[in-house]
Amino acid sequence: MDSLLAFSSFLVVIFLAISLQILFFSPISPDILEIPSSSKTFINGFTSNNYLQRANKLGEGFLDRPEDVVVDKMGILYTATRDGWIKRRHKNGTWESWKYIGRDSLLGLEVSSAGHIIVCDTEEGLLKVSEDGVSILASHVNGEKIRFADDVVEASDGNVYFSSASTKFGLHNWYLDVLEAKPHGLLLEYNPLSNHTSVLVDNLAFANGVALSANQDYLVVCETWKYRCLKYWLKGENKGQTEIFVENLPGAPDNIKLAPDGSFWIALIELSTRGQNFVHKSRTTKHLLATFPKLINWVNGAYYKAMVVNVGTNGKIIKGFDDSIGKVMSFVTSALEYENHLYLGSLNSDFIGMLPLTTSTT
């Protein structure tokens, strides 16, 4: 009897210790989040087609989770990989390990008008990479270190616009920002003439992909855990104002790219396929997942499927491609249209996907 009582007391102590750890020493102070229903426009015009399974694999085995893809004026393709390299593919199909940065924190890229590569480094900020080496363009804003530079685009006037996904959490615990569901993201502008970085929009919900409209009147910035993208006006009577560009997306938007016809390609990730509404409606569950991060795999479906959508300037989804079971493509994070092909970055592959945009897909 005494041994049973002692064992019961031990279990109570363990339970209390775990409860204290979860509720009082949690790294997050979460809000309840309402997951939006999928876009009716998207559902009415699209059923799962598995077109992404038709993608060819470029650089298979040579690339380590290439998150973003850009192409310069010479047709050379660039990507940053988790093993700390910026690698490139020449027009003849040969690959080169071009510049070694040495960190696994490289995300979005842009080719500047001067021909160098601008890279978002979640640890250092905004980098300039050229044949001459690597330098830091922007590391702080308003006296605070840029914690999570994510995606970047350059305007024709030389100004650079980029996102900082979170001012509270970093790359390796990005899921805490999603669980907390409080807006810590920023849309930033870097002026190369003054070497000054300023905040255009704050309080964004995991600010992710950034793209310029074809006439460069406005920016589009993606808010990952709100399943939407915002429009920020750079010119005209609405200059400085923000409005919703597209919402209720059927996945969480990652990178966004301007297409040759003026529309946009958005990579969508599935943050939670199992129990997502339950998680985001329960603070206790969020604390539990934050305290025991391996449980995140229970609700993270990004590694099991892929989806990209093409969105018009009116914010309406035109078409979409997917791999519903992750047979070829999964965790697609960027989609770049170039010479009638879609180039796909992914955080779950050792290659870049290249999907021909044939008459059956367009």
N, C-alpha and C positions, 0 to 999 in steps of 0.2 A: 504493500500500500504506500509506504514511504517513497519507494523507488518510482511508482507511478505518479505520485504528487510532484516529486522532483523533476521528472521528465515533463510533466504538464507545465510546471513553472518555467522550465527551460524553453519550451515552445512559446510561451507567452512572452518571455524576454526577447526571443528571436523575432517574434512578430512585431513587438513594440519597436525594436531596433530598426527593423526594415521600414516600418511605418514612419518613424522619425526621419530616416534617411530620405525616403521618398517625398514626404510632405514638407519637411523643414530645411533640408539640405539640398533640395533640388536645384539644378542650374537654371531653371526657367520659372517664370511666373505667368502661366498660360492664361489666355482668353479662350472662350468658346468660339468656334468657327463654324459657320454654316457653309457646307460645301454646295456650290451652285449646281443646279441641274444642267445637263448637257444642252448645248445649243440646238434648238428646234430646227433652225436653218440647216445645221450640219446633219442632223439625223434624217431630215426629209430628203437631202440630196446625196447621202452617202451611206453605204453599207460596207462592212469590212470586205476589202478587196485583196488584201495580202500582196499588193503591188510591190511593196518594199522587199519581198522575197525574190524579186527579179534583179536586185542590185548586184553588180559585180564588185569584187573585193580588190581594192587597190592597196598595195603595200602590205598585204597580209603577212603577219609575223614580224614585220619591221616596225610597226607602230604600236605604241602602248596607250590605249584609250585616248585617241585623238578627239578632243572636245569640240574644236571649231575648225573651220576650213575657209581659206581665202585664196584668191587667184590674182596675180599681178598682171600688168599690161602685156607681159611677154608670155602669158599663159602658164607661168610657173605656179604650182599649187603649194601652199604653206599650211602647216598645222603644228600645234604644240602638243607634246605628249607627256604622260605622267612620269616618264623617266628623265624629265628635265631638259629635253631637246626641243628645238624648233627644227623640224624636218621639212624637206621640200621635194616635190616631184617635178622633174623637167618635162618639157613637151614630148621628148622622145620616150617617156615612160620610166626613166631611171630615177631612183630615189637617192637622196643625199641627207646625211645627218649634218645640218648646216651650222647651227649655233647651239652650244651647250650652256644652259642657264643653271642647271644643277639643282632645281627644285621641282617638286611635283605640284606646284601651285599655279601653273600657267593655264589660262582659260581663253577668253576671246581674243581674236586678232583682227588687225586691219592693215591694209597696204596704204601707206601715205602717198600723197601726190609727189613727194620727193623720192619715192621708191623704197624707203625703209619700212620695216614692219613695226607696228605699234602693238604691244602685247599687254594684256591684263594679267598682272601677277598678284594673287591674293595676299601675298606676304609683303611685297615691296611697293605695290601701286601700279602706275602706268610706266611701261618700259619702251624705250626706242632701241630696236635691234637692227643693225646694219652690218655691212662687210667690215666696218671699222671696229665693231664691238657692241657692247650693251651699256646703255645709260638710263637713268631714272628721269622721267619727265615730270611725274607728279606722285608724291608720297603722302602729302598732307592736305587737308582742307579745313579752313577756319581753325588752324592750330591743332587739329586732331589727325592722327594717323588714319589713312585710308585702309580700312581693315579687310575689305573683300571686293576688290576690283573684279568685275565679272565680264562685261562685254563692252565693245568700243566701236565707234564709227567716226570718220573724219569728214568734215564739210569742205566744200570747194574753197572757202576762204581760209582754210587751214586750222580752224577751231576744231577741237576734238571733244566729242561727247562720249561719256562712259558711265556705266552703272557701278554702284557699290551695293552689293546684295544685302549686306547687313553691317550695321555699325556695332553690333553686339557680339555676333558669333562669326567664327572663321570657317574656312573651307571644310575642314575635317569634322566639324560638328554643325554643318549646315542644317541638318534635320532639326536641331534645337530651335532655329528660327521658325521653321514650319510648325513645330509643336507649340511654341509659345504664341504664335499667331498675333504678334504685335508688329506694327510696321517700323522696321529699322533701316529700310533701304533708301538710297539716294540716287538721283540723276545729277551728274556732274558735268561741268564744262572746263576744259583746259585750253587756255589761250597761249599759244606758243610765243607770241610777240611779247607779252608781259610776263610770261612764265608763271601765270596765276591760275589757280583752280578755284572754282566757285560752285555753290550748290544752286541748281535750278529748281529741283523738286525734292522735298524730303518726305518722310513718313510713307515710304513705298513698301508694299508687301513683297519682300525679297526681290528687289529690283534686279532683273536679269537681262534679257536681250535688248539691244538698242539698234534702231535703224532710222535712216533719214528717208523722207519721201523723195520722189523723183525730182520734184522742183525745189526741194530743200526748204519748203515752207514750215515743215513740222517734223518732230521726232516721234517715233513710237517706242515706248519702253514697256517691257513685259513685267507684270506682277505675278510671280509664280504661284503663291498659295492663294491668290484671289481668282485664279483662272481667267485672267483678263489682261488686256494691254491698254495703255493710256496714250493719248495724243497730247504732245506738248508743242504749242505754237511758237515758232521762232520768228515769224514775220506776220505782217498784216494787222488788222484791227484786233485780233485775238492774241497778239504777241504776249507771251508770258503766262498764258492761261492753259489749263489742263482740262481735258475731257476724256470720256471713255471712247476708245477706238473700237474694241471688240471685247465682249464679255461672254460668260457662260460657255467657255471653251470646253471641249470634251477631254481635256487633259491640262496639266499645268504647263504654261508656256516657258520655254527655255530661250534659246537664241532666235532672233528674227533677222531675216535678210531681205533686202530689196530685190525684186525680180526684174528682169529686163523690161517687162511690160508695165512696170510701175506698181504691180501688186506686191504682196509680201509672202514669204515662206516662213512659217513658224513651226519649230520642232516642239512637240508636246510630250511630256513625260507623265507617266502614271504613278503619282506619289503613293497611292494606296488603293489596291484592288480589293482587299479584304478588310472589312470592318472600318472603312474610313470615316463614315458618319459617326460610328460609335466612339472612335478615338477623339474626334474633334468636338464631340459634345460632352466629353468627360474630362474634367481637370485631373482627376485622380489617375486615369489611364495615361494622360500626357506626362504626369510626374513619373509614373512607372516606366514609361518608355525612355524618358530622359535619363533616368537613373540607371537603367539597364539597356544600353543602346543596341545590344545584339538583338533585342526584341523588335527593333525597327524593321528587320527583314520580314516580320510577320505582316506588316502593312505596306511595305514598299514593293510595288509591282513593276518598277522601272526596268528591272533586269529581265522581264519576261515578255515584253512586247515593245512595239515602237509605232509612232504615228507622226505624220507631218501634215499640215494643212496650208493651203494657198488662200490668202485673204485679200479681197479687193480693197481699193481705197475707200470704199463705203463701209468697211468693217464687216462685210458679209463673206462667209466662207464659200469659195468657188469650188474647190475640190480637195480631196484628202487621200493620202496613201497610208497603209499600215502594214504591219506584220503582227498579226493577232496572237501569235504563239512564240515570237522571237526566234523563228527558224533561221533567219539570215541576219536581220537587223533587230537590235534591242537597245533600249536606253539611248535613242537618237537625241542628240542635243543641238544639232544645227543642220540646216539644209540650204545649200547654196546652188542657185541655178546658173549654169555657165555652159554656153555652146550646146544647148538643148539636152543637157544632162543635169541631174540633181546629185550634188555631192553631199554625202551624209557623214557628219561627225558623230561619235558615240563614246560614252564612258563605259562601255561594256564590250569593246571589240579591239582586235589588234589590226584593224584595217579601216580604210575609208570606203564607204559604200558609194557606188556610182550607178545611178538609175537612169537609163535612157528615157527621155520624155517623148515617147512615141505617140502616134495617133490614138492608141488605146488608152494612154494615160492622160492625154490632154483633151 
